[in-house]
Amino acid sequence: MQSANEPALDPGEAGALGASAAGRRWTRLKFQLRFLLAVLRARPMFALGYFIVLTIIILGVFAPLIAPYPPETANPEDFLQLPSGRHLLGTDATGMDIFTRIIYAPRIDLTIAIAGTVISAVVGSLIGALVGYYQEMRGIRAFFAGFVMRAADVLQAFPVFVFAIALVAIFGQSLQSIIAAIAFVNTPIYLRLMRSQVLAIRNMRYVEASYVSGASDVAIMLRHIIPNSLGPILSQLSVNIGWSVLLTAALSFVGAGVVAPTPEWGSMIAVGFQSIITGQWWPSVFPGIALAVTVFGFALVGASVEVLADPSRRRALGGTLRQKPSGAA
């Protein structure tokens, strides 16, 4: 409610204020985009990573429009055909087109990897924030923090791949079970990472000022601690997606993941591996290359996110870019 002594804004002034706020947001967005482009020009490998990831995603999304053959229909007449104009990357032992199956595979591999990694990042980060915030306190909260860390130690004592196989065997060989297994084995990574970030931030002056002013623990974590701890989490998330794609393929390779004839890189490598001994290398080599390139692309994206999310490294890179002559290569 406006007081009687407070001057009223006419519609023109209100519109000008709204336009100025929108202009500031647009200017900030343009600066961030220019900075990102400058980083990609200064670090060509980062640009390569984004190109790889976007290409894999686009191929998976538009696979039904791009693929020349059905992805799960066997054709015995085309048994182990060499790469040719008819079959760009050849065919496998069932006569299915390898190129078609490779570009369909990201629909399964990336869905499982992204879902499992995002779940583990959210759950692990929330638990890690609580553990880091309460670890130096006394009473039941400190006991909770210590118990969670000992449980994380026990989980990380098991080999990740063997642990994932055991979880899939217990809960069944389905997409939901594979996603749950990947999320479970990755959660301690984000728990420890967020805990270390919170321990470094919780004693900062602005956090202590919020605590003294009467802000609740939840408000302090949501307003100050978690937002300022997300840089390493986002970087780890990008790298971990590629690692989860590799884990998904490894599970399928040993028969504990996605089952053929569903197009998935790991199962394709497993099926094609049986033909290598007789000289047919292409059914396993081409899916292996696609898998390796995808993991490499996500690793590069993770490295770029780490630079962009770290204020100190961002300022250092920004200073380097400003000092670099505009005509320099």
N, C-alpha and C positions, 0 to 999 in steps of 0.2 A: 504494500500500500504506500502510495506517495504522500508525503507530508505536505502541509499547506505552504511551508516556507521553501520547499524544494522546487526549483524551476523545472517546468515540464519540457520534455524534448518534443519538438515538432517532428512530423513524419520524415522530413528531409534530413534532419540531424540523425534520427534513428537509422535511416537507410544508409547514411554515410558511415556511421559506426559499424553497421553490419558489413558494409562493403569493405571497410578497412580491415576488419577481422578476417574476412574471407581472403582479402589480398595478402595478408601476412601468412595465412596458411598456405596459399598457393605459392608464395615466394619461398617458404620453407620447403615445400615439396619439390619445387624446381631445383633448389640448392642440393637437396638430398639426391635427386636423380642425376644432377651434373656430377656430384661427388662420386656416385656409384660408377658412372661412365668413365670418369677419370681414373678410378681405381682399376677398372677392367682394362683400360688402355695401358696403364702402367704395369699391370700384372696380366699378361696375355694368358697365362695358365688358368687364372681365375675365370676369364671369359670362356676358355675351352671347357671348363667344368660346367658352367651354366649351359653352354651349347649342347654338351653331351646329355645332360639331364633333361633339358627341354625336348631334345630330339627323341629320347627314349619315351618320354611321356606322350608326345604327339603321336608317335608310332603306335603306342598302345591304345590311345583313345580312338584313333582313326583306323585301326587295324581292319575292321570289317570293310572299309572302303578301299584300303590299299592292297590287302591280301588277294593274291590271284587264285587261291584254292581254299577249300574248307579246312579248318585247323585240326579237326579230329576225325576226318574220314580217310580210312585206309584205302589204298589202291595197289593191290599186289602186282599189277602190270608195270608199275613204276618202281619196282623194288631196287633200292640203292642205286639210283641214277646219279651220274656225275653232274657237277654244276654245269649248266648250259643255259641257252636262251629260254628254253621251256621251263626249267627249274633253276632259278638264279643261283641258289646255294645247294642244289641237289636234293635228293630225297633220302629218307631213312629206311630201316629194314621193313617197315610196314607200307612204304610207298607214299608217305605223307610228305608234303613240301616243307623243307626245312626253313626257308625264308618266311613262309606264312606262320609257322609255329613260333619262330623267333620274335616276330613283331606282335604276336598275340600274348607271349609269355609275360611282358610287363604288367598286363592286367591282373595276373595272379601274384607275381613276385613283388611288385611295388605295393599292391594293396595289402598284402600280408606284412611286408616290411614297414610301411608307413603306419599302419594301424597299430602293430605291436610296439613300434618305437615311440609313437606319440603317447600311447597309454602308459608305457614305462616312464616316459619323461614327466608326465603330469603327476602320476602317483609318486614316483621317486622324489620329484622336486618338492611336493607338498610335505611328504614325510621328512625329507632332509631339512626343510625349513624349520619344522617343529623341533627336530632333534638338535639342530645347531642353535636355535634360540633358547631352548631349555637346558642345554647340556651343562652350563655353568651354574645352574640354579640348584637348589636343594629340594629334598622331599620326593614325592611321587613323580614329579615331572622329570627330575634328573634320573630317577630309576627307569622311567619309560625311555629316555634318550639312550641310556646305557644298554638296555635290553634290545632296542632296535639295532644298535650298532653291532652287538654280538651276533644277532640273527643275520645281519648282512655279512658278517665275517664268515659265518657257517655256509651261507649260500655261495659266496665267492670262493670257498675252498674247493667246490666241486668243479671239474672241467665243464665249461659252458656247453659244449656240443653234446657231451654225454648226458648232462642234466636235461637239456632240451629233448633229447631222444626219450629219456625216461618219462618226462612229463607228457609227451605225445602218446607214448605207450599206455600210460595210466588213463588219460582222459579221452583217448580215441583219435583216430587219424582223420581229422576234419580240419577245415580252414579255421574254425573258431579255436580248436585246440592248438594249432600251430601258432596263431596270433597270441593266444594266452601264454604259450611256452616262451615265445620271443619276448613278450612284455615282462614275464616273470624273471627271466635271466638277465634282462637289461636294467631292471629297476634299481638294484644296488649301485649301479654306476652313477645314476642321477642322484640317488640318495647321498652318496659320499661327495659328489661334486657340489650339490646345493649346500650341504652341511659346511663344507670348507668355505664357501662364499659367505654364508651367513655368519660364521665365526669371525670373518674378517670385517664384516660390515656392522654387526650388532653393537659394537662399542664406538662407532662413529658419533660425532657430536650431535648431528641432526637426529640420529636415532635416540640418543639419550635425552635430547630436548623434547622429543615427542613423548617419551616415557614420563618425564617430569611433568609435562603439561597435562597428564592424565589420560592419554590415549591408551586404548586397550591393546592387548598383545596382538589380536587379530588385525586391528587397524594398522599397527606398526608394521607387521609383516606384509600386509597387502599394499600399503602406501609407500613404504621405504625399502624394506629388505628384499622382498622377492623381485620387484621391478629392477633393482640395481644388481641383481644376481643373475639375470637372464642371459647375459652375453655368452659366458662359457656354456650354458645349457643349450642355447641355440646352435652354437658351433658343434657341440657334441652330438646334438640331434641330427644335424646334416651328415656327419661322418657315420653315425650309428645306423642311419637308414641304409647306407651302402653295405655296412657290415651285416645288417639283418637280411638284406637281399642274398648275401653270400651264405648266411646261416640257413635260410629257406632252401636255397639250392642244395646245400650239403645234406639237409634232412631228406630231401627228395632223392638225392643220389644214392643214399643208403636204404631207401625204401621206407623211411619214416615220415615223409612229407606228402607232397602232392603226388598223386598216382597217375601214371599214364593211362589213357591218351591225352589227359588235360595238358595243354601246352605250358610247360614250365621249364626253365633252363636246366635246373638240376636233373630232372627226370629225363630230359632230352640227352644230356651228357651221359647219363647212366645207360640209356638204351643204345646210344651211338658207340659207347665204349666197347660194347660186345663185338662191334664190327671192325675195330681197329686192327685186331690180330690178323684179319684177312685182307688188310690193306685199304679198307674204306674209312678214311680219316675224317671226312667232312661231316658226318652226322653228329660227331661230338666236338670237333674243333670250332665250328662256327657258333654254336651255343656258348661254348667256353669263352670265345672272344667277346661275345655280347655281354656275358656276365662280368668279365674282367673290366671291360670299358665302362660299364655302368657303375661298378664299385669305385673305379678310378675317378669318374665324374663327380660322384657324391663326396669323395674325399677332397677334391678341389673346391667344391662348393662350401664344404665345412671350413676349409682354410680361409676362404674369403669372408665367410660370416664371422669368423673369429676376429679378423682384422676390423670389419665394419662395426662389430658390437663392442669392441674394447675401446673406450674413450681415449686412453693414452696412445694406443697404436694408431687410432684414427687421426688424432691430432698430429702425430709424427708423420704419418703418410701424407696428411694434408699439407704440412709444411714442406715436405719433399716435392710434392706436386707443384706448389706455388713457386719454389725455387727453380724448378726445371724450366728451361727456355721453351717457349711455345713451339718453336720450330724443331725441337729435338725429337729424335725418333723414340 
